[in-house]
C-alpha cells in the first residue's frame, strides 16, 4: 500500500517550487532594463532563494536542511562566477537554488 501522506507531501512540495518559479519569472518580467537592472534582478533572485528555502517539506529535518544549505553555499562559492551573465551575484545565487532543488528532490523520493 503506498504511503499517501508522502505522495501528498511531494505534490505540495513540487507545486510550491513551481509556483516559486512562476513568481520569479513574474519578477524578472517587471525588471526595468533602462535603470539599475542588476539591483532589480538581484532582488528577484534573492526572493526566489528565500521561497526555495521555505518550500521545503515539513518532513525535511532541520539539521539536514541546514547542512544542505551550507553545502550549496560552499559549492557555489568555490565556483568562479565572475564571467557569468547577468552578473556574478545572480549566478552564484542561481547555483544555490538549483543545487538545493536537486538535494530536496532526492530527499522526496
C-alpha positions as CSV (number, residue, x, y, z in Angstrom):
1,X,0.0,0.0,0.0
2,X,1.5,3.4,-1.0
3,X,2.3,6.0,1.6
4,X,-0.3,8.6,0.6
5,X,1.0,11.2,3.0
6,X,4.4,11.0,1.4
7,X,2.8,11.3,-2.1
8,X,0.7,14.2,-0.9
9,X,3.8,16.0,0.6
10,X,5.6,15.5,-2.7
11,X,2.8,17.0,-4.7
12,X,2.6,20.0,-2.3
13,X,6.4,20.5,-2.3
14,X,6.6,20.2,-6.1
15,X,3.8,22.6,-6.8
16,X,5.3,25.1,-4.3
17,X,8.6,25.1,-6.1
18,X,6.8,25.5,-9.4
19,X,4.8,28.5,-8.0
20,X,8.1,30.0,-6.8
21,X,9.5,29.7,-10.3
22,X,6.3,31.5,-11.6
23,X,6.8,34.3,-9.1
24,X,10.5,34.6,-10.1
25,X,9.6,34.8,-13.8
26,X,7.0,37.5,-13.0
27,X,9.5,39.5,-11.0
28,X,12.1,39.2,-13.8
29,X,9.4,40.3,-16.3
30,X,9.0,43.5,-14.3
31,X,12.7,44.4,-14.4
32,X,13.3,47.9,-15.9
33,X,16.4,47.4,-18.1
34,X,16.9,51.1,-18.5
35,X,17.8,51.7,-14.9
36,X,19.5,49.6,-12.2
37,X,18.7,46.3,-13.8
38,X,21.3,44.3,-11.8
39,X,19.9,45.5,-8.5
40,X,16.4,44.6,-9.6
41,X,17.5,41.2,-10.9
42,X,19.4,40.5,-7.7
43,X,16.2,41.3,-5.7
44,X,14.3,38.8,-7.8
45,X,16.9,36.0,-7.3
46,X,17.1,36.8,-3.5
47,X,13.3,36.4,-3.2
48,X,13.4,33.1,-5.2
49,X,16.1,31.8,-2.9
50,X,14.0,32.5,0.1
51,X,11.0,30.9,-1.5
52,X,13.0,27.7,-2.2
53,X,14.3,27.6,1.3
54,X,10.8,28.0,2.7
55,X,9.3,25.5,0.3
56,X,10.9,22.5,1.9
57,X,8.7,19.8,3.2
58,X,7.8,19.8,6.9
59,X,9.2,16.3,7.0
60,X,12.6,17.5,5.9
61,X,14.8,17.5,9.1
62,X,16.0,21.0,10.1
63,X,19.6,19.8,10.7
64,X,19.7,18.2,7.2
65,X,18.2,21.4,5.7
66,X,21.0,23.4,7.4
67,X,23.7,21.1,6.2
68,X,22.3,21.1,2.6
69,X,22.1,24.9,2.6
70,X,25.7,25.2,3.8
71,X,26.8,22.6,1.2
72,X,25.1,24.6,-1.5
73,X,26.7,27.8,-0.3
74,X,30.2,26.2,-0.2
75,X,29.9,24.5,-3.6
76,X,28.6,27.7,-5.3
77,X,31.2,29.9,-3.6
78,X,34.0,27.7,-4.9
79,X,32.8,28.1,-8.5
80,X,34.0,31.1,-10.4
81,X,31.0,33.2,-11.3
82,X,33.0,36.3,-12.4
83,X,32.3,35.9,-16.1
84,X,28.7,34.7,-15.9
85,X,25.7,36.7,-17.1
86,X,23.8,38.6,-16.0
87,X,26.1,39.3,-13.0
88,X,28.3,37.3,-10.6
89,X,25.9,37.6,-7.6
90,X,22.9,36.5,-9.7
91,X,24.8,33.5,-11.0
92,X,26.0,32.4,-7.5
93,X,22.5,32.5,-6.0
94,X,21.1,30.7,-9.1
95,X,23.7,28.0,-8.5
96,X,22.5,27.6,-4.9
97,X,18.8,27.4,-5.9
98,X,19.4,24.7,-8.5
99,X,21.6,22.7,-6.1
100,X,19.1,23.0,-3.3
101,X,16.2,21.9,-5.6
102,X,18.2,18.9,-6.6
103,X,19.0,18.0,-3.0
104,X,15.4,18.5,-1.9
105,X,14.1,16.3,-4.7
106,X,16.5,13.5,-3.7
107,X,15.0,13.6,-0.2
108,X,11.5,13.5,-1.5
109,X,12.0,10.2,-3.4
